Amino acid sequence: MLDRIDYALLRLLRKNARLPNKDLAEKVGIAPSTALERVRRMREDRILLGYHAEIAPEAMGVGLQAMISVRLARHSRALVDGFHQHLLGLPEVLACYHVAGADDFLAHVGVRDSEHLRNFTLTAFTEREEVAHIETRLIFEFQRNVELPAREAGA
């Protein structure tokens, strides 16, 4: 169970995962050794799953981003799991979500331009027999929220 100190550490790390341990401890009001131990425990307990770099899409040749909704024709475990693995293997897929509702997957993709998007959707989605329908929405702006969800009252 996370206490308020753990939550404060996570909030700071979410905003800046490169924050030195000494600064992390000072901002939370604990000893550096305590901060180090708590962060180590949260890694071991798989609360902290990794540290990631936020990269400017343009630097990687990504000029256009989109969300693609995918509806599968059938829903056997093998088809769903296979399609999920297919998505994770595509370099254009920045994130994928297996969702409930009318659609089965949402894929956040990054491509060079509209021609790349068209060719990608045809090859990666519409040519696959398990895909019944796709819908593409262009992303005008994307910004990650660095805040954590609200804690339960009294936690």
C-alpha positions as CSV (number, residue, x, y, z in Angstrom):
1,M,0.0,0.0,0.0
2,L,1.3,3.4,-0.9
3,D,1.5,6.1,1.8
4,R,1.6,9.8,1.3
5,I,5.4,9.8,1.1
6,D,5.4,7.2,-1.7
7,Y,2.8,9.1,-3.5
8,A,4.8,12.3,-3.2
9,L,7.9,10.5,-4.6
10,L,5.9,9.1,-7.5
11,R,4.5,12.6,-8.3
12,L,8.0,14.1,-8.5
13,L,9.4,11.2,-10.5
14,R,6.4,11.4,-12.9
15,K,7.3,15.0,-13.6
16,N,11.0,14.5,-13.8
17,A,12.4,10.9,-13.6
18,R,16.0,12.3,-13.7
19,L,15.6,14.2,-10.5
20,P,18.6,13.3,-8.3
21,N,17.9,11.3,-5.2
22,K,19.2,14.0,-3.0
23,D,16.7,16.5,-4.5
24,L,13.9,14.0,-4.4
25,A,14.5,13.4,-0.7
26,E,14.7,17.1,0.1
27,K,11.5,17.9,-1.7
28,V,9.6,15.2,0.2
29,G,11.3,15.9,3.5
30,I,13.0,12.6,4.1
31,A,16.6,11.3,4.3
32,P,18.3,10.5,1.0
33,S,18.7,6.9,2.1
34,T,15.0,6.6,2.9
35,A,14.1,8.0,-0.6
36,L,16.5,5.6,-2.2
37,E,15.0,2.6,-0.3
38,R,11.4,3.6,-1.1
39,V,12.1,4.0,-4.8
40,R,14.0,0.7,-4.9
41,R,11.0,-1.0,-3.1
42,M,8.5,0.5,-5.6
43,R,10.7,-0.8,-8.5
44,E,10.8,-4.3,-7.0
45,D,7.0,-4.2,-6.3
46,R,6.4,-3.2,-9.9
47,I,4.8,0.1,-9.0
48,L,7.6,1.9,-10.9
49,L,7.7,0.1,-14.2
50,G,10.4,2.2,-16.0
51,Y,11.8,5.6,-16.8
52,H,11.2,7.0,-20.2
53,A,12.5,9.9,-22.4
54,E,9.9,12.2,-24.0
55,I,11.2,12.7,-27.6
56,A,10.1,15.4,-30.0
57,P,8.2,13.6,-32.8
58,E,9.7,15.9,-35.4
59,A,13.2,14.8,-34.4
60,M,12.2,11.3,-35.4
61,G,10.6,12.3,-38.7
62,V,7.0,12.1,-37.4
63,G,5.0,14.9,-39.0
64,L,1.6,13.5,-38.4
65,Q,-0.1,11.6,-35.5
66,A,-3.5,9.9,-35.5
67,M,-5.7,7.7,-33.4
68,I,-7.0,4.7,-35.3
69,S,-10.0,2.8,-33.9
70,V,-10.1,-0.8,-34.9
71,R,-13.1,-3.2,-34.8
72,L,-12.3,-6.8,-35.3
73,A,-14.6,-9.2,-37.2
74,R,-14.3,-12.0,-34.7
75,H,-13.2,-12.1,-31.1
76,S,-11.6,-15.4,-30.3
77,R,-8.7,-15.1,-27.8
78,A,-6.2,-16.2,-30.5
79,L,-7.3,-13.5,-32.9
80,V,-7.5,-10.7,-30.3
81,D,-4.1,-11.7,-28.8
82,G,-2.6,-12.0,-32.3
83,F,-3.8,-8.6,-33.4
84,H,-2.5,-7.0,-30.2
85,Q,0.9,-8.5,-30.9
86,H,0.7,-7.3,-34.5
87,L,0.1,-3.7,-33.2
88,L,3.0,-3.9,-30.8
89,G,5.3,-5.0,-33.6
90,L,4.6,-1.9,-35.8
91,P,7.1,0.9,-35.4
92,E,4.5,3.5,-36.3
93,V,2.4,2.5,-33.3
94,L,3.3,4.8,-30.4
95,A,0.8,3.3,-28.0
96,C,-2.0,0.8,-28.2
97,Y,-5.1,0.3,-26.1
98,H,-7.4,-2.8,-26.0
99,V,-10.8,-1.3,-25.2
100,A,-14.4,-2.1,-24.5
101,G,-17.2,-0.7,-26.6
102,A,-17.9,-0.6,-30.3
103,D,-14.2,-0.8,-31.1
104,D,-11.7,-3.3,-29.9
105,F,-8.4,-1.4,-30.2
106,L,-7.2,2.2,-30.3
107,A,-3.8,2.7,-31.9
108,H,-1.9,6.0,-31.5
109,V,0.3,6.2,-34.5
110,G,3.1,8.5,-35.7
111,V,3.9,8.8,-39.4
112,R,5.8,11.1,-41.8
113,D,2.8,12.5,-43.6
114,S,-0.7,11.8,-45.0
115,E,0.6,9.5,-47.7
116,H,2.5,7.4,-45.1
117,L,-0.7,7.3,-43.0
118,R,-2.7,6.1,-46.0
119,N,-0.3,3.4,-46.9
120,F,0.2,2.3,-43.3
121,T,-3.5,2.0,-42.6
122,L,-4.0,-0.1,-45.8
123,T,-1.1,-2.4,-45.0
124,A,-1.3,-2.7,-41.3
125,F,-5.1,-2.8,-40.9
126,T,-7.5,-3.1,-43.9
127,E,-5.5,-5.9,-45.5
128,R,-5.9,-8.1,-42.4
129,E,-8.8,-10.4,-42.5
130,E,-9.6,-10.1,-38.8
131,V,-10.2,-6.4,-39.1
132,A,-13.8,-5.5,-39.9
133,H,-13.6,-1.6,-39.6
134,I,-11.2,1.2,-38.9
135,E,-11.7,4.9,-38.3
136,T,-8.9,7.4,-38.3
137,R,-8.8,10.6,-36.3
138,L,-5.9,13.1,-36.8
139,I,-4.3,14.5,-33.7
140,F,-3.7,18.2,-33.8
141,E,-1.8,18.3,-30.5
142,F,-0.7,15.8,-27.9
143,Q,0.6,16.6,-24.5
144,R,1.1,14.1,-21.7
145,N,-0.4,14.9,-18.3
146,V,2.4,14.6,-15.7
147,E,0.0,14.7,-12.8
148,L,-1.1,11.5,-11.0
149,P,-4.7,10.5,-10.6
150,A,-6.3,11.7,-7.3
151,R,-5.8,9.5,-4.3
152,E,-8.7,8.0,-2.3
153,A,-9.9,10.2,0.6
154,G,-7.9,9.5,3.7
155,A,-5.2,7.5,1.9
